[in-house]
Amino acid sequence: MITKYNSNIIIYLLDAEELKKLSTSDFWSYATYFRLIAFEYLSTNINSILYLDADVI
């Protein structure tokens, strides 16, 4: 599909240690912060983002 649609997939691995220090609850894990900061963190390099959680894949 990458070749067919002339696309690229880039996987960014982020260090979550600082996020683990933030407030969490039974419904709000540190992983939730990835969704909140992903575009801000990557916006200097990209203009769109598709976030796929493990249960979607």
C-alpha positions as CSV (number, residue, x, y, z in Angstrom):
1,M,0.0,0.0,0.0
2,I,2.9,2.3,0.7
3,T,4.1,2.0,-2.9
4,K,0.7,2.0,-4.4
5,Y,-0.2,5.4,-2.7
6,N,3.3,6.8,-2.8
7,S,3.3,7.2,1.0
8,N,5.7,6.9,3.9
9,I,5.3,5.5,7.4
10,I,7.5,7.0,10.1
11,I,7.4,5.6,13.6
12,Y,8.5,7.9,16.4
13,L,9.5,6.3,19.7
14,L,9.1,8.6,22.6
15,D,10.5,8.4,26.1
16,A,7.6,8.2,28.5
17,E,9.4,8.6,31.7
18,E,8.5,12.2,32.2
19,L,4.8,11.5,31.3
20,K,4.7,8.8,34.0
21,K,5.3,11.6,36.6
22,L,2.0,13.3,35.7
23,S,-1.4,12.8,37.3
24,T,-3.3,9.7,36.5
25,S,-6.4,7.9,37.5
26,D,-8.3,4.6,36.8
27,F,-9.6,6.3,33.6
28,W,-6.7,8.5,32.7
29,S,-3.3,6.8,32.3
30,Y,0.0,8.4,31.4
31,A,-0.5,7.0,27.9
32,T,-3.4,9.5,27.5
33,Y,-0.9,12.3,27.5
34,F,0.6,11.0,24.2
35,R,-2.7,11.8,22.5
36,L,-2.7,15.3,24.0
37,I,0.9,16.2,23.1
38,A,1.6,14.2,20.0
39,F,0.8,16.8,17.4
40,E,2.4,19.6,19.4
41,Y,5.6,17.6,19.8
42,L,5.8,16.6,16.2
43,S,4.2,19.7,14.5
44,T,7.6,21.1,13.5
45,N,8.2,18.0,11.3
46,I,4.7,17.1,10.0
47,N,1.4,18.7,9.1
48,S,-0.9,15.8,10.0
49,I,-0.9,12.8,12.3
50,L,-2.8,9.6,12.6
51,Y,-2.8,8.1,16.1
52,L,-3.6,4.4,16.3
53,D,-4.1,2.9,19.7
54,A,-3.2,-0.8,20.1
55,D,-6.9,-1.8,20.3
56,V,-7.6,-0.2,16.9
57,I,-4.8,-2.1,15.2
